[in-house]
Amino acid sequence: MHYGRYSPLGFIERPEASRASLSLDAGASTQGSYSIVLDAHAPAWWDGWRARGTLVAARDNRLGYYGLGNDTRYSPDSVTLRGAYFYRTSRTRLMARATLEHRVIGPLRLLVGGALARTDFRTLPGASVFRADLAAGRVDPRTVPFTDHVVRAGLVFDTRESEVDPHGGVLIEVLFASGNGYTRTTGNGTVQVRPFRRLVLAGRLAAEGMGGSNPPLAVERDMEASELPFVAVGGFRSLRGYYDGRFTGPGKLLAGLEARYALVAVGDAVELKLVAFYDAGRVFAPGEAVRLTSAGRHESGGAELALRLLRNSLMVVGYGRGSEGGQFLFGTSWSY
């Protein structure tokens, strides 16, 4: 179920999708998962200010878990031999998150925010990697469940002409967060260039490091962003061609390249695009310095079809393939 209201920008040429929007999304599966998300977003309601508030109640009852570290192995045969939930766990989350941004000068914005969250993990029947890691202490049982309170601050430099489907410009985010027993420092940069009208080339480089004696699993699986965090490393937003959260660690490194070619273009209002992409990423262990390196990287590549309608609607479908097989892809935004 989806319900949404938004206040349009009218005929003003601005990068935001709308002046403000409010949405409620709710869904449930036959396997015990559910998700309820209430999101209020005001990117252009007040001149020079942006605000966003999000409430989440969700249970991922068949969440993938493949172990901790960059060198974990995935074998489909293990599911047959050890049970259907060998690479699965159940995660329940309650979260409230708020972000406020203020334009300092030109395209530079100052960001402050906070979040309250409670995350619990539950073992599923039979043998599983999560059950073994929890018993061995690799996943600290004192952090299951985990209650978190986070304060965030950072700078955002944004010259994109469109936030939904940019044809040019850069987005640079430098963020710092302090949570319950850990810190998180994130740097993210994306760039889009348009060498000619129908072609956009896009690239991304992002890194994140976490401090603290032992950051909990509940926060290691996500990567921070100015708007909303996303799953990394693995999945549509970080490493297409691999399962969501395939590699888990406190340090993360992501890179990507895309070529987006408009097969059909009606001005800039409607575009059907063919996309070729390459992604790379890895995680770093506790105490290991996050650095630019090609060692230990996981790679994937693939193709997508993307349809954009007017200013604020984008749908992406595609296929990505890595060393462990392939994944069909679906999204309502660009990967980055």
C-alpha positions in Angstrom: 0.0 0.0 0.0 1.3 3.4 -0.9 -0.2 6.8 -0.1 1.5 10.1 -1.1 1.0 13.8 -1.3 3.3 16.4 -2.7 3.5 20.1 -3.3 4.8 20.7 -6.9 7.5 23.2 -7.9 5.3 24.5 -10.7 7.3 25.8 -13.7 10.3 26.9 -11.6 13.5 25.2 -12.8 15.1 23.8 -9.7 16.9 20.5 -9.0 14.5 19.3 -6.3 11.7 16.9 -7.3 9.0 18.9 -5.4 8.6 21.6 -2.8 7.6 19.0 -0.2 6.2 15.5 0.0 4.6 13.1 2.5 4.4 9.4 1.9 3.2 6.3 3.7 4.3 2.9 2.5 3.2 -0.4 4.0 3.7 -4.0 2.9 3.9 -7.6 4.2 5.0 -10.9 2.8 3.8 -14.5 3.3 7.2 -15.3 4.9 6.7 -13.0 7.9 8.4 -9.8 6.7 6.7 -6.4 6.9 7.6 -2.8 6.5 5.8 0.5 7.4 7.6 3.7 6.4 6.3 7.2 7.0 8.5 9.8 5.3 8.1 13.6 5.3 10.5 15.5 3.0 10.7 19.3 2.4 13.7 20.0 0.1 12.4 23.4 -1.2 9.6 24.5 1.2 11.7 27.2 2.9 14.3 29.1 0.9 17.8 27.9 1.9 16.6 25.1 4.1 15.9 21.4 3.7 14.2 19.1 6.2 13.4 15.4 6.3 11.8 13.1 8.9 11.4 9.3 8.6 9.7 6.7 10.8 10.3 3.0 10.1 8.9 -0.2 11.6 10.1 -3.3 9.7 11.0 -6.9 9.9 13.2 -8.6 7.3 12.4 -12.2 8.1 14.7 -13.8 5.5 17.5 -11.3 5.6 20.8 -12.5 4.0 23.8 -12.9 6.4 27.0 -14.3 5.0 29.5 -13.6 7.8 31.8 -10.8 8.7 34.7 -9.6 6.6 35.8 -9.1 3.0 36.7 -12.8 2.4 33.6 -14.6 3.4 32.6 -17.4 1.0 29.2 -18.1 -0.4 28.3 -21.6 -1.6 24.8 -22.4 -2.9 25.4 -26.1 -2.1 25.5 -25.2 1.6 21.8 -24.3 1.4 21.0 -27.8 0.1 23.3 -29.6 2.6 22.8 -27.4 5.8 19.3 -26.1 5.4 17.3 -23.3 3.7 18.2 -20.7 6.3 22.0 -21.3 6.3 22.6 -17.8 4.9 19.6 -16.2 6.5 18.6 -14.4 9.7 15.6 -12.3 10.9 16.0 -8.6 11.6 13.4 -6.3 13.3 14.0 -2.5 13.3 12.3 0.5 14.8 13.8 3.8 13.7 13.1 7.5 13.9 15.4 9.8 11.9 15.5 13.5 11.2 17.8 15.7 9.1 18.0 19.5 8.7 20.2 21.2 6.1 20.9 24.9 5.6 22.6 26.6 2.6 25.8 28.2 3.7 26.8 29.7 0.4 26.1 28.8 -3.2 25.8 25.0 -3.5 27.3 24.3 -0.1 25.0 23.1 2.7 25.5 22.4 6.4 23.8 19.3 7.7 22.8 18.3 11.2 20.6 15.4 12.2 19.8 12.6 14.6 18.3 9.2 14.9 16.9 6.7 17.4 16.8 3.1 16.5 16.4 -0.4 18.0 17.5 -3.4 16.0 17.1 -7.1 17.0 18.3 -10.2 15.2 16.7 -13.6 15.5 18.1 -17.0 14.4 15.9 -19.0 12.1 15.5 -22.8 12.4 18.4 -25.1 11.6 22.1 -24.4 11.1 23.1 -20.9 9.9 26.2 -18.7 9.6 24.5 -16.1 11.9 23.9 -18.8 14.6 27.5 -19.9 14.4 28.9 -16.3 14.6 26.6 -15.4 17.5 27.7 -18.5 19.4 31.4 -17.9 18.7 31.2 -14.2 19.8 32.0 -12.9 16.3 28.7 -11.1 16.6 28.7 -9.7 20.1 25.6 -11.1 21.9 25.6 -7.9 24.1 24.5 -6.0 20.9 21.6 -8.2 20.1 19.2 -6.4 20.5 20.9 -3.0 20.0 19.5 0.4 20.9 21.2 3.3 19.2 21.0 7.0 19.5 22.9 9.0 16.8 23.9 12.6 16.2 25.1 13.6 12.8 26.8 16.6 11.2 28.4 17.3 7.8 28.8 19.3 4.7 27.0 18.7 1.4 28.2 20.3 -1.9 25.7 19.8 -4.7 25.7 21.3 -8.2 23.3 18.8 -9.9 20.7 20.4 -12.1 18.3 17.6 -11.1 18.3 15.4 -8.0 16.2 12.6 -9.6 17.9 12.3 -12.9 21.0 14.6 -13.1 22.6 15.2 -16.5 25.5 17.2 -15.1 27.0 18.3 -11.8 28.6 16.8 -8.7 27.5 15.8 -5.3 30.1 15.6 -2.5 29.2 14.6 1.1 31.4 14.6 4.1 29.6 13.3 7.2 30.4 12.4 10.8 28.1 10.5 13.1 28.4 9.5 16.8 26.3 6.6 18.0 26.1 4.3 21.0 29.7 3.2 21.5 30.9 4.0 17.9 31.6 6.8 15.5 31.2 6.8 11.7 33.0 9.0 9.1 31.7 9.0 5.5 32.9 10.6 2.3 30.9 10.2 -0.9 31.4 11.8 -4.3 29.4 11.4 -7.5 29.8 13.2 -10.8 27.7 13.3 -14.0 28.9 14.8 -17.3 27.1 15.1 -20.6 29.5 14.8 -23.5 26.6 15.1 -25.9 22.8 15.4 -25.5 21.8 11.7 -25.4 24.7 10.4 -23.3 25.5 10.9 -19.6 28.6 9.5 -18.0 28.4 9.0 -14.2 31.0 8.0 -11.6 31.1 7.4 -7.9 33.8 7.0 -5.2 32.8 6.5 -1.5 34.5 5.4 1.6 33.4 5.0 5.2 35.3 4.2 8.4 33.9 3.4 11.9 35.6 3.9 15.2 34.9 2.2 18.6 36.1 -1.0 20.1 33.6 -3.2 18.3 30.8 -1.5 16.1 27.7 -3.7 16.3 26.3 -5.7 13.4 23.2 -3.5 13.5 25.1 -0.5 12.2 27.8 -2.2 10.1 25.4 -3.3 7.4 24.5 0.2 6.3 26.4 3.2 4.9 25.5 6.7 5.8 24.3 9.4 3.4 22.9 12.9 3.7 19.3 11.8 2.9 18.9 8.1 4.0 21.4 5.3 4.7 21.7 2.4 2.3 22.8 -1.2 2.4 26.5 -1.8 1.7 28.4 -3.7 0.5 26.1 -5.6 -1.9 22.8 -4.7 -3.4 21.3 -2.1 -5.8 22.7 1.0 -4.1 26.3 -0.3 -3.6 27.4 -3.5 -5.5 24.9 -4.6 -8.1 25.2 -8.3 -9.0 25.6 -9.4 -5.4 23.0 -10.0 -2.7 22.1 -7.2 -0.3 24.6 -6.8 2.4 26.8 -9.6 1.0 30.0 -8.2 2.6 29.8 -6.7 6.1 32.5 -4.8 8.0 33.0 -1.4 9.8 35.1 0.0 6.9 33.7 0.3 3.3 35.0 1.3 -0.1 32.8 1.8 -3.2 33.5 2.8 -6.8 31.4 2.8 -9.9 31.0 3.9 -13.5 27.9 4.2 -15.6 27.1 5.2 -19.2 23.4 6.3 -19.6 22.3 6.6 -23.2 18.8 8.0 -24.1 17.3 5.7 -26.7 14.1 7.8 -26.7 14.1 11.5 -25.6 11.2 13.9 -25.6 13.1 17.0 -24.6 14.2 16.5 -21.0 10.6 15.5 -20.0 10.6 11.8 -21.0 13.6 9.6 -21.5 14.1 5.9 -22.1 17.7 5.1 -21.3 20.0 2.1 -21.8 22.6 1.9 -19.1 25.9 0.0 -18.9 27.6 -0.1 -15.4 30.6 -1.3 -13.5 30.7 -1.5 -9.7 33.5 -2.4 -7.3 33.6 -2.5 -3.5 35.1 -4.1 -0.5 34.9 -4.0 3.3 37.7 -3.6 5.9 38.0 -5.4 9.2 37.9 -3.8 12.7 41.2 -1.9 13.2 42.1 -2.0 9.5 42.6 1.4 7.9 40.1 2.3 5.2 42.2 3.2 2.1 42.1 3.5 -1.6 43.2 0.1 -2.9 42.4 -2.4 -5.7 43.3 -5.4 -3.4 40.5 -7.5 -2.3 37.9 -5.7 -4.5 34.7 -7.4 -5.6 33.4 -6.5 -9.0 30.2 -6.6 -10.9 28.9 -5.3 -14.2 25.6 -5.3 -16.1 23.0 -3.4 -18.0 19.7 -1.5 -17.1 16.8 0.1 -18.8 15.6 3.3 -17.1 12.4 5.3 -17.8 12.0 8.9 -16.5 8.7 10.7 -16.7 8.7 14.5 -16.1 10.6 15.8 -13.1 10.2 13.2 -10.3 9.5 9.7 -11.6 12.3 7.2 -12.4 12.1 3.5 -12.8 15.1 1.2 -13.3 15.2 -2.5 -14.2 18.2 -4.5 -15.1 20.6 -7.3 -14.5 24.0 -7.4 -12.8 26.6 -10.2 -12.5 29.5 -10.8 -10.2 31.7 -13.7 -9.4 28.9 -15.5 -7.5 26.3 -15.3 -10.2 23.7 -12.6 -11.2 20.9 -10.6 -9.8 17.8 -9.0 -11.4 17.6 -5.3 -10.4 14.8 -3.0 -9.7 14.8 0.6 -8.3 13.0 3.9 -8.3 16.2 5.9 -8.3 19.7 5.7 -9.7 22.1 3.5 -7.8 24.0 6.7 -7.1 
